[in-house]
Amino acid sequence: MIYENQIKTICVIDGQGGGIGATIIKKVKERYQEQVQVLALGTNAIATAQMLKARANRGASGPNAIVQTVKRADAIIGPVSIIMPHAMMGEVTPEIAEAIALSPAKKLLIPLTQENIEITGVVSSPLPMLVDELIDTALEQLVTQR
C-alpha cells in the first residue's frame, strides 16, 4: 500500500547476466537518487551482482527471495518475460511468474523477450529508449503520486 510522502519501493527483476536490470537501475537512480528504494531481485546471483553494481539499495537472488519481496513492492520493473513461466532459459519459475502477476504492485514491463513471443503494436526501440520512456511516464506518476 502506498502512503503519501512514503519512499516508494521498486523491485527490478532480471536474470541471466542482469544487463537489462542494471540499465534500468542506473537510470532510475540517476533520476530519483534516494527518493526511491530500489531492490535488485535476480533469478541468479550473477544478475543480482550486476544490478547491485548499478547502485541498487539492496539485492537478493532466487525464487524465494523474489516471491517474498514482490508482495511488499510499490512497483515491479523488468522485461515482459518475468511474467512467463520457464522464460529466460528456465530461470523464471512458475512460482516467480505467479508471484509477480499476483503482486498488488504496479508492473512496469519492458517489451523485450528472448522467448518465441511477439507483442503486436509495440514499436521496436533500443533498451535505453524504452527505459527512458518507462521512467518518464509510468514511474514518474508513481513516484510523484500524492
C-alpha positions in Angstrom: 0.0 0.0 0.0 1.3 3.4 -0.9 1.1 6.3 1.6 1.7 10.0 1.0 5.3 11.0 1.3 6.4 7.4 1.7 9.6 6.3 -0.1 8.5 4.0 -2.9 9.9 0.5 -3.1 10.8 -0.5 -6.6 11.7 -4.1 -7.4 13.8 -4.6 -10.5 13.8 -8.2 -11.6 16.2 -9.7 -14.1 18.0 -13.0 -14.8 20.8 -14.4 -16.9 23.5 -11.7 -16.9 21.5 -8.9 -15.3 22.2 -6.4 -18.1 18.6 -5.2 -18.5 18.1 -4.8 -14.8 21.4 -2.9 -14.4 20.4 -0.5 -17.2 17.1 0.1 -15.5 18.6 0.7 -12.1 21.2 3.1 -13.3 18.6 5.3 -15.0 16.2 5.1 -12.0 18.9 6.1 -9.6 20.2 8.9 -11.8 16.6 10.3 -11.9 15.4 9.7 -8.3 18.7 9.1 -6.3 17.5 8.3 -2.8 13.8 9.3 -3.3 13.1 5.6 -4.0 14.4 2.3 -2.6 15.5 0.1 -5.5 15.7 -3.6 -4.7 17.6 -5.8 -7.2 16.0 -9.2 -7.5 17.9 -11.6 -9.6 16.9 -15.1 -10.7 20.6 -15.9 -10.1 23.5 -14.4 -8.2 25.2 -13.0 -11.3 22.2 -11.0 -12.3 21.8 -9.7 -8.7 25.5 -8.7 -8.5 25.3 -6.7 -11.8 22.2 -4.9 -10.5 23.9 -4.1 -7.2 26.9 -2.6 -9.1 24.3 -0.3 -10.8 23.6 1.1 -7.3 20.5 -0.8 -6.1 19.9 -0.2 -2.4 19.7 -3.9 -1.7 19.6 -7.2 -3.6 18.6 -10.8 -3.3 18.7 -13.9 -5.5 16.5 -16.8 -6.3 12.9 -17.8 -6.4 12.0 -17.5 -2.8 13.6 -14.0 -2.5 11.6 -12.8 -5.4 8.3 -14.4 -4.3 8.5 -12.9 -0.8 9.8 -9.5 -1.8 7.3 -8.6 -4.6 4.4 -8.8 -2.1 5.6 -5.6 -0.5 6.7 -3.6 -3.6 5.1 -0.5 -4.9 6.3 -1.2 -8.4 8.0 -4.1 -10.3 10.1 -3.4 -13.3 11.6 -5.9 -15.7 11.4 -7.4 -19.1 8.0 -8.8 -20.0 9.4 -12.4 -19.7 9.4 -12.1 -15.9 5.7 -13.0 -16.0 6.2 -16.0 -18.3 6.9 -19.3 -16.5 10.1 -21.0 -17.7 11.3 -17.9 -19.6 15.0 -16.8 -19.5 16.1 -20.3 -20.3 14.1 -21.7 -17.4 15.2 -19.2 -14.8 11.7 -17.7 -14.3 10.0 -20.4 -12.3 6.2 -20.8 -12.4 6.3 -19.5 -8.7 8.2 -16.4 -9.7 5.8 -15.6 -12.6 2.8 -16.1 -10.5 4.1 -14.1 -7.6 4.8 -11.1 -9.9 1.5 -11.4 -11.6 -0.4 -11.6 -8.3 1.5 -8.9 -6.6 -0.5 -5.7 -5.8 2.4 -3.7 -7.1 2.2 -1.8 -10.4 4.0 -3.8 -13.1 6.1 -1.8 -15.5 7.2 -4.3 -18.1 9.7 -3.7 -21.0 8.7 -5.4 -24.2 12.0 -7.3 -24.6 11.9 -11.1 -24.7 14.1 -13.9 -25.9 11.1 -16.2 -26.0 9.1 -17.0 -29.0 6.7 -14.1 -28.2 5.8 -11.1 -30.3 3.8 -8.3 -28.8 1.7 -6.7 -31.5 1.5 -2.9 -31.6 4.8 -2.4 -29.9 7.5 -0.4 -31.7 10.9 -1.9 -31.5 13.2 0.5 -29.7 16.7 0.2 -28.1 16.7 -0.7 -24.4 17.9 2.8 -23.2 15.0 4.5 -25.0 12.5 2.0 -23.6 13.8 2.6 -20.1 13.7 6.4 -20.5 10.1 6.1 -21.7 9.2 3.9 -18.7 10.7 6.4 -16.2 9.3 9.5 -17.9 5.7 8.2 -17.9 4.6 5.4 -15.6 7.3 5.6 -12.9 7.2 9.3 -12.7 3.4 9.1 -12.0 4.0 6.5 -9.2 6.9 8.4 -7.6 5.2 11.8 -7.6 1.8 10.4 -6.6 0.4 12.3 -3.5 
